[in-house]
Amino acid sequence: MATTANIHAPLGAATILHVVDGISHAFETVAEWNTSRKTRKALSKLSDAQLDDIGLAREDIAKI
């Protein structure tokens, strides 16, 4: 006869998992923001002609 066991995680494990997930998500969000910031900064240094060559207008930089 087979038995099934009710195995539960320790009481605080779920809370710790949520905290770690939150920290991980925050880190990813900051990393994405920083990449976008660097891209906007580099594009802002280009001339209008250079931006036109890559298919962008100066207004498009803010959308990145």
Buried (B, 14 or more C-beta within 10 A) or exposed (E): EEEEEEEEEEEEEEEEEEEEEEEEEEEEEEEEEEEEEEEEEEBEEBEEEEBEEEEBEEEEBEEE
